[in-house]
Amino acid sequence: MRAIGYIRVSGQDQAENGAGIPIQRKAIRDFCRRERVELVAVAEDAGVSGAIADRPGLVEVEQAIAGGGVEVVIVHRLDRLARDLLVQERLLADWTSRGVKLLSVMEPDLDEDSPERKFVRQLLGAVAELDKARVVARLRWGRQAKARQGGFPGGQVATGYRLEGKRLVVDPEEAPIVRRIAAMKRRGVTAYRIAKTLNEDGVSTKKGKRWTPAGVTKLLRSAQVRGRISYEGEQVTGEQPALVRGVKE
């Protein structure tokens, strides 16, 4: 049999159980040698959630199957294929219809032919989905707790600041740009004129692009530049100093 291996790891997975790419790759290769399966390729997704169906590595697997080059997909564990039961079952139903079998190094045969094996496979998929949901909930709770204390919970950093560790601190190069924009706005200068002036002066945005009126307005309305932290509709006083004062939102 010709097989393609599939490897997936997210940052959270690797931190919790050490199932990194080298470990999975070695396990799949050892399995193929032991079972006398020809491993023609190994596709991988690094740092990608198992709840996402459209992943580069899976696209590579699909292309190998469509090209008729493999009859087997091998994973280290079933939850490397998916951590969403619906995604898992859709993939397997499609592969089975095309005569492609899934094998797991760490788990028993997952073939559709046996009702008992199908039950075990779906149970494993449901457990993986539950575990993923718990991880997401735990991370969300941590971000909420941090935000309520004025800490940076993650996400986009506004112009005028940079991350130092996990804290927002004033960026000495960008902060003057923000203060200049705020000063112009207090004088009644429109967002259009502010953007035009900055562009004429060769001042770029945080991403190195040209300013737009919408970008100016968005910056002035940002909770961060006003010394606040916004998370899930709540705003509290942040740890970072305000760069914009006395400007109407």
C-alpha positions as a Markdown table, in Angstrom:
| # | Residue | x | y | z |
|---|---|---|---|---|
| 1 | Met | 0.0 | 0.0 | 0.0 |
| 2 | Arg | 1.1 | 3.5 | -0.7 |
| 3 | Ala | 0.4 | 6.1 | 2.0 |
| 4 | Ile | 0.7 | 9.7 | 2.8 |
| 5 | Gly | 1.4 | 10.8 | 6.4 |
| 6 | Tyr | -0.4 | 13.8 | 7.9 |
| 7 | Ile | 1.1 | 15.8 | 10.8 |
| 8 | Arg | -0.5 | 18.6 | 12.6 |
| 9 | Val | 0.5 | 20.5 | 15.7 |
| 10 | Ser | -0.7 | 23.7 | 17.3 |
| 11 | Gly | 1.2 | 25.7 | 19.8 |
| 12 | Gln | -1.1 | 24.7 | 22.6 |
| 13 | Asp | -0.9 | 21.0 | 21.7 |
| 14 | Gln | 2.9 | 21.1 | 21.7 |
| 15 | Ala | 3.1 | 22.9 | 25.0 |
| 16 | Glu | 0.8 | 20.5 | 26.7 |
| 17 | Asn | 1.8 | 17.0 | 25.4 |
| 18 | Gly | 5.0 | 17.4 | 23.4 |
| 19 | Ala | 3.4 | 15.9 | 20.3 |
| 20 | Gly | 5.7 | 17.9 | 18.0 |
| 21 | Ile | 6.3 | 17.5 | 14.3 |
| 22 | Pro | 9.5 | 15.5 | 14.7 |
| 23 | Ile | 7.8 | 13.1 | 17.1 |
| 24 | Gln | 4.8 | 12.5 | 14.8 |
| 25 | Arg | 7.0 | 12.2 | 11.7 |
| 26 | Lys | 9.2 | 9.5 | 13.4 |
| 27 | Ala | 6.2 | 7.6 | 14.7 |
| 28 | Ile | 4.6 | 7.5 | 11.2 |
| 29 | Arg | 7.8 | 6.4 | 9.5 |
| 30 | Asp | 8.4 | 3.7 | 12.1 |
| 31 | Phe | 4.8 | 2.5 | 11.7 |
| 32 | Cys | 5.2 | 2.3 | 7.9 |
| 33 | Arg | 8.4 | 0.2 | 8.2 |
| 34 | Arg | 6.8 | -2.1 | 10.7 |
| 35 | Glu | 3.6 | -2.6 | 8.7 |
| 36 | Arg | 5.5 | -2.6 | 5.3 |
| 37 | Val | 3.6 | 0.4 | 4.0 |
| 38 | Glu | 5.2 | 2.6 | 1.4 |
| 39 | Leu | 5.3 | 6.2 | 2.7 |
| 40 | Val | 5.3 | 8.4 | -0.4 |
| 41 | Ala | 5.0 | 11.8 | 1.3 |
| 42 | Val | 4.3 | 13.5 | 4.6 |
| 43 | Ala | 2.1 | 16.6 | 4.7 |
| 44 | Glu | 2.1 | 18.9 | 7.7 |
| 45 | Asp | 0.3 | 21.8 | 9.3 |
| 46 | Ala | 2.3 | 23.7 | 12.0 |
| 47 | Gly | 0.4 | 25.9 | 14.3 |
| 48 | Val | -3.0 | 25.2 | 12.8 |
| 49 | Ser | -6.2 | 24.5 | 14.7 |
| 50 | Gly | -7.7 | 21.0 | 14.2 |
| 51 | Ala | -11.2 | 22.7 | 14.0 |
| 52 | Ile | -10.3 | 24.2 | 10.6 |
| 53 | Ala | -11.1 | 22.1 | 7.6 |
| 54 | Asp | -9.2 | 24.2 | 5.0 |
| 55 | Arg | -5.5 | 23.7 | 5.9 |
| 56 | Pro | -2.5 | 23.7 | 3.6 |
| 57 | Gly | -1.4 | 20.2 | 4.8 |
| 58 | Leu | -4.8 | 18.7 | 4.3 |
| 59 | Val | -5.0 | 20.3 | 0.8 |
| 60 | Glu | -1.7 | 18.4 | 0.0 |
| 61 | Val | -3.3 | 15.2 | 1.3 |
| 62 | Glu | -6.4 | 15.8 | -0.9 |
| 63 | Gln | -4.2 | 16.4 | -3.9 |
| 64 | Ala | -2.4 | 13.1 | -3.4 |
| 65 | Ile | -5.7 | 11.3 | -3.1 |
| 66 | Ala | -7.2 | 13.0 | -6.1 |
| 67 | Gly | -4.1 | 12.1 | -8.1 |
| 68 | Gly | -4.5 | 8.4 | -7.3 |
| 69 | Gly | -1.1 | 8.2 | -5.7 |
| 70 | Val | -2.1 | 6.9 | -2.3 |
| 71 | Glu | -4.6 | 4.4 | -0.8 |
| 72 | Val | -3.9 | 5.2 | 2.9 |
| 73 | Val | -3.6 | 8.3 | 5.1 |
| 74 | Ile | -1.6 | 7.8 | 8.3 |
| 75 | Val | -1.8 | 10.0 | 11.4 |
| 76 | His | 0.0 | 9.8 | 14.7 |
| 77 | Arg | -3.3 | 10.1 | 16.6 |
| 78 | Leu | -6.9 | 10.8 | 15.3 |
| 79 | Asp | -7.0 | 14.2 | 16.9 |
| 80 | Arg | -4.1 | 15.3 | 14.7 |
| 81 | Leu | -6.5 | 14.9 | 11.8 |
| 82 | Ala | -9.2 | 17.0 | 13.4 |
| 83 | Arg | -10.5 | 18.3 | 16.7 |
| 84 | Asp | -14.0 | 18.8 | 15.4 |
| 85 | Leu | -16.1 | 15.7 | 15.1 |
| 86 | Leu | -18.0 | 17.0 | 12.0 |
| 87 | Val | -14.8 | 17.9 | 10.2 |
| 88 | Gln | -13.4 | 14.5 | 11.0 |
| 89 | Glu | -16.4 | 12.5 | 9.8 |
| 90 | Arg | -16.8 | 14.5 | 6.6 |
| 91 | Leu | -13.1 | 13.9 | 5.7 |
| 92 | Leu | -13.4 | 10.2 | 6.4 |
| 93 | Ala | -16.7 | 9.8 | 4.6 |
| 94 | Asp | -15.2 | 11.4 | 1.5 |
| 95 | Trp | -12.0 | 9.3 | 1.7 |
| 96 | Thr | -13.9 | 6.1 | 2.2 |
| 97 | Ser | -16.0 | 6.8 | -0.8 |
| 98 | Arg | -12.8 | 7.0 | -2.9 |
| 99 | Gly | -11.4 | 3.8 | -1.5 |
| 100 | Val | -8.9 | 5.5 | 0.8 |
| 101 | Lys | -8.3 | 4.2 | 4.3 |
| 102 | Leu | -7.3 | 6.1 | 7.5 |
| 103 | Leu | -4.8 | 4.5 | 9.9 |
| 104 | Ser | -3.7 | 5.8 | 13.3 |
| 105 | Val | -0.4 | 4.9 | 14.8 |
| 106 | Met | -1.7 | 5.2 | 18.4 |
| 107 | Glu | -5.2 | 3.9 | 18.0 |
| 108 | Pro | -6.9 | 0.8 | 16.7 |
| 109 | Asp | -8.1 | 0.3 | 13.1 |
| 110 | Leu | -10.6 | 3.1 | 12.4 |
| 111 | Asp | -12.2 | 1.4 | 9.4 |
| 112 | Glu | -15.9 | 2.1 | 8.6 |
| 113 | Asp | -16.7 | -1.6 | 8.2 |
| 114 | Ser | -17.2 | -2.4 | 11.8 |
| 115 | Pro | -20.0 | -0.6 | 13.8 |
| 116 | Glu | -17.9 | -1.0 | 17.0 |
| 117 | Arg | -14.8 | 0.6 | 15.4 |
| 118 | Lys | -16.9 | 3.4 | 14.0 |
| 119 | Phe | -18.3 | 4.1 | 17.5 |
| 120 | Val | -14.8 | 4.2 | 19.0 |
| 121 | Arg | -13.6 | 6.5 | 16.3 |
| 122 | Gln | -16.5 | 8.9 | 16.8 |
| 123 | Leu | -16.1 | 8.7 | 20.5 |
| 124 | Leu | -12.4 | 9.6 | 20.2 |
| 125 | Gly | -13.4 | 12.5 | 17.9 |
| 126 | Ala | -16.0 | 13.8 | 20.4 |
| 127 | Val | -13.4 | 13.6 | 23.2 |
| 128 | Ala | -10.9 | 15.6 | 21.1 |
| 129 | Glu | -13.5 | 18.2 | 20.3 |
| 130 | Leu | -14.4 | 18.5 | 24.0 |
| 131 | Asp | -10.8 | 18.9 | 25.0 |
| 132 | Lys | -10.3 | 21.6 | 22.4 |
| 133 | Ala | -13.4 | 23.5 | 23.7 |
| 134 | Arg | -12.0 | 23.3 | 27.2 |
| 135 | Val | -8.7 | 24.7 | 26.1 |
| 136 | Val | -10.4 | 27.6 | 24.3 |
| 137 | Ala | -12.6 | 28.3 | 27.3 |
| 138 | Arg | -9.6 | 28.3 | 29.6 |
| 139 | Leu | -7.7 | 30.7 | 27.4 |
| 140 | Arg | -10.7 | 33.0 | 27.0 |
| 141 | Trp | -11.2 | 33.1 | 30.8 |
| 142 | Gly | -7.5 | 34.0 | 31.2 |
| 143 | Arg | -7.8 | 36.8 | 28.7 |
| 144 | Gln | -10.9 | 38.1 | 30.4 |
| 145 | Ala | -9.3 | 38.1 | 33.8 |
| 146 | Lys | -6.2 | 39.9 | 32.5 |
| 147 | Ala | -8.3 | 42.5 | 30.6 |
| 148 | Arg | -10.4 | 43.3 | 33.7 |
| 149 | Gln | -7.2 | 44.0 | 35.6 |
| 150 | Gly | -6.1 | 46.4 | 32.9 |
| 151 | Gly | -3.6 | 44.1 | 31.2 |
| 152 | Phe | -3.3 | 43.5 | 27.5 |
| 153 | Pro | -5.4 | 40.4 | 26.6 |
| 154 | Gly | -3.9 | 40.1 | 23.1 |
| 155 | Gly | -4.9 | 41.2 | 19.7 |
| 156 | Gln | -3.9 | 44.2 | 17.6 |
| 157 | Val | -1.6 | 46.8 | 19.1 |
| 158 | Ala | -2.5 | 50.4 | 18.3 |
| 159 | Thr | -0.1 | 52.8 | 16.8 |
| 160 | Gly | 1.9 | 54.5 | 19.6 |
| 161 | Tyr | 2.5 | 51.3 | 21.5 |
| 162 | Arg | 4.5 | 48.1 | 21.3 |
| 163 | Leu | 4.6 | 44.9 | 23.3 |
| 164 | Glu | 7.3 | 44.4 | 25.9 |
| 165 | Gly | 6.8 | 40.9 | 27.0 |
| 166 | Lys | 3.0 | 40.8 | 27.4 |
| 167 | Arg | 2.6 | 44.4 | 28.4 |
| 168 | Leu | 1.7 | 47.4 | 26.3 |
| 169 | Val | 4.4 | 50.2 | 26.5 |
| 170 | Val | 4.7 | 53.5 | 24.7 |
| 171 | Asp | 6.7 | 53.3 | 21.4 |
| 172 | Pro | 9.0 | 56.3 | 21.4 |
| 173 | Glu | 8.9 | 56.5 | 17.6 |
| 174 | Glu | 5.2 | 56.1 | 17.1 |
| 175 | Ala | 3.8 | 58.0 | 20.1 |
| 176 | Pro | 4.7 | 61.5 | 18.6 |
| 177 | Ile | 2.6 | 60.6 | 15.5 |
| 178 | Val | -0.4 | 59.8 | 17.7 |
| 179 | Arg | 0.0 | 63.0 | 19.7 |
| 180 | Arg | 0.3 | 65.0 | 16.5 |
| 181 | Ile | -2.9 | 63.5 | 15.1 |
| 182 | Ala | -4.7 | 64.2 | 18.4 |
| 183 | Ala | -3.4 | 67.8 | 18.4 |
| 184 | Met | -4.6 | 68.4 | 14.8 |
| 185 | Lys | -8.0 | 66.9 | 15.7 |
| 186 | Arg | -8.4 | 69.2 | 18.7 |
| 187 | Arg | -7.8 | 72.2 | 16.3 |
| 188 | Gly | -10.7 | 71.0 | 14.2 |
| 189 | Val | -8.7 | 69.5 | 11.4 |
| 190 | Thr | -10.7 | 66.8 | 9.5 |
| 191 | Ala | -9.6 | 63.2 | 9.3 |
| 192 | Tyr | -9.2 | 63.6 | 5.5 |
| 193 | Arg | -6.8 | 66.6 | 6.0 |
| 194 | Ile | -4.9 | 64.8 | 8.8 |
| 195 | Ala | -4.4 | 61.8 | 6.6 |
| 196 | Lys | -3.3 | 63.9 | 3.6 |
| 197 | Thr | -0.8 | 65.9 | 5.7 |
| 198 | Leu | 0.8 | 62.8 | 7.2 |
| 199 | Asn | 1.1 | 61.2 | 3.7 |
| 200 | Glu | 2.6 | 64.4 | 2.3 |
| 201 | Asp | 5.1 | 64.4 | 5.2 |
| 202 | Gly | 6.1 | 60.8 | 4.5 |
| 203 | Val | 4.7 | 59.5 | 7.7 |
| 204 | Ser | 3.4 | 55.9 | 7.3 |
| 205 | Thr | 1.1 | 53.8 | 9.5 |
| 206 | Lys | 2.2 | 51.1 | 11.8 |
| 207 | Lys | 2.1 | 48.6 | 8.9 |
| 208 | Gly | 4.1 | 50.9 | 6.7 |
| 209 | Lys | 1.1 | 52.0 | 4.6 |
| 210 | Arg | -0.4 | 55.3 | 3.7 |
| 211 | Trp | -2.9 | 57.0 | 6.0 |
| 212 | Thr | -6.6 | 57.1 | 5.2 |
| 213 | Pro | -9.3 | 59.1 | 6.9 |
| 214 | Ala | -10.8 | 55.9 | 8.2 |
| 215 | Gly | -7.5 | 54.9 | 9.6 |
| 216 | Val | -7.1 | 58.2 | 11.4 |
| 217 | Thr | -10.7 | 58.0 | 12.8 |
| 218 | Lys | -10.1 | 54.4 | 14.0 |
| 219 | Leu | -6.9 | 55.3 | 15.8 |
| 220 | Leu | -8.6 | 58.2 | 17.6 |
| 221 | Arg | -11.4 | 56.0 | 18.7 |
| 222 | Ser | -9.1 | 53.2 | 19.9 |
| 223 | Ala | -9.5 | 52.5 | 23.6 |
| 224 | Gln | -5.7 | 51.8 | 23.8 |
| 225 | Val | -4.6 | 55.3 | 22.9 |
| 226 | Arg | -7.0 | 56.7 | 25.5 |
| 227 | Gly | -5.4 | 54.5 | 28.2 |
| 228 | Arg | -8.1 | 51.9 | 28.3 |
| 229 | Ile | -8.4 | 48.2 | 27.6 |
| 230 | Ser | -11.4 | 47.0 | 25.6 |
| 231 | Tyr | -12.4 | 43.3 | 25.6 |
| 232 | Glu | -15.7 | 41.7 | 24.6 |
| 233 | Gly | -17.6 | 44.9 | 25.0 |
| 234 | Glu | -16.1 | 45.9 | 28.4 |
| 235 | Gln | -13.6 | 48.8 | 28.9 |
| 236 | Val | -11.4 | 49.3 | 32.0 |
| 237 | Thr | -8.5 | 51.6 | 32.7 |
| 238 | Gly | -5.4 | 50.0 | 31.2 |
| 239 | Glu | -1.9 | 49.7 | 32.4 |
| 240 | Gln | -0.6 | 51.7 | 29.4 |
| 241 | Pro | -0.5 | 55.5 | 29.6 |
| 242 | Ala | -3.0 | 57.4 | 27.4 |
| 243 | Leu | -1.6 | 59.2 | 24.3 |
| 244 | Val | -4.9 | 60.9 | 23.3 |
| 245 | Arg | -6.7 | 63.3 | 25.7 |
| 246 | Gly | -9.4 | 65.9 | 25.1 |
| 247 | Val | -10.5 | 64.6 | 21.7 |
| 248 | Lys | -14.2 | 63.6 | 21.2 |
| 249 | Glu | -14.6 | 59.9 | 20.2 |
